[in-house]
Amino acid sequence: MFDFLEGYDLLGAFWVTVQLAVFSGIGSLILGTILAAMRVSPVPLMRGFGTVYVNVVRNIPLTVIIVFSSLGLADVFGVTLGAADDFKALSFRLAILGLTAYTAAFVCEAIRSGINTVPVGQAEAARAIGLNFTQVLSLIVLPQAFRSVIGPLTNVLIALTKNTTVAAAIGVAEAALLMKEMIENESQLILISAIFAFGFVVLTLPTGLILGWVGKRVAVKR
């Protein structure tokens, strides 16, 4: 039944998907945290930039961002990310850049919602003992905010894992591109679809279960 899989690097394709999700997840968590800090910053310019970024990026289709990363940044502006002579590596890095830029907007809003759950009195008390905004945010607010938004961040990570399929639009050899190739070459549409659907379930279901358990363990008791 599965003889048609011979000649296709199924595990390799899903390994590329995992790498896209991990690297983009780390990047979007860092960028999203910075954006969340900007959105609650006392500096109007920083608040404005964070607000505009989130509202604009969230309303642009991911496919447009990924294609712009390839055609716009690479072809028009000559951005190579250190992989000018390797098309596969360049496409992979540009896909991570696009996924990070897109997902960071959702990470930002998740973290900002967590910041809003921290009692205002704690921040006021921290300022009263001489801590500045950066110290209050990093030492008092963000540690509690992260603990309260593990659930929403898990949903964002799962969505990111599924969104990696859009990277096929710029030739990244991940699961969706291999699936397209197999459907074009083989006459096993239902079976191929079931295999790839199962593969994504294997990737996302344990992530949700594990991070859901972690979220309950570290939740802040109010």
Stockholm file with secondary structure:
# STOCKHOLM 1.0

chainA/1-222         MFDFLEGYDLLGAFWVTVQLAVFSGIGSLILGTILAAMRVSPVPLMRGFGTVYVNVVRNIPLTVIIVFSSLGLADVFGVTLGAADDFKALSFRLAILGLTAYTAAFVCEAIRSGINTVPVGQAEAARAIGLNFTQVLSLIVLPQAFRSVIGPLTNVLIALTKNTTVAAAIGVAEAALLMKEMIENESQLILISAIFAFGFVVLTLPTGLILGWVGKRVAVKR
#=GR chainA/1-222 SS CCGGGTTCCHHHHHHHHHHHHHHHHHHHHHHHHHHHHHHTCSCHHHHHHHHHHHHHHHTSCHHHHHHIIIIIIIIISCCCTTCTTCHHHHHHHHHHHHHHHHHHHHHHHHHHHHHTTSCHHHHHHHHHTTCCHHHIIIIIIHHHHHHHCHHHHHHHHHHHHHHGGGGGGGTCCSHHHHHHHHHHHCSCHHHHHHHHHHHHHHHHHHHHHHHHHHHHHHCCCC
#=GC SS_cons         CCGGGTTCCHHHHHHHHHHHHHHHHHHHHHHHHHHHHHHTCSCHHHHHHHHHHHHHHHTSCHHHHHHIIIIIIIIISCCCTTCTTCHHHHHHHHHHHHHHHHHHHHHHHHHHHHHTTSCHHHHHHHHHTTCCHHHIIIIIIHHHHHHHCHHHHHHHHHHHHHHGGGGGGGTCCSHHHHHHHHHHHCSCHHHHHHHHHHHHHHHHHHHHHHHHHHHHHHCCCC
//
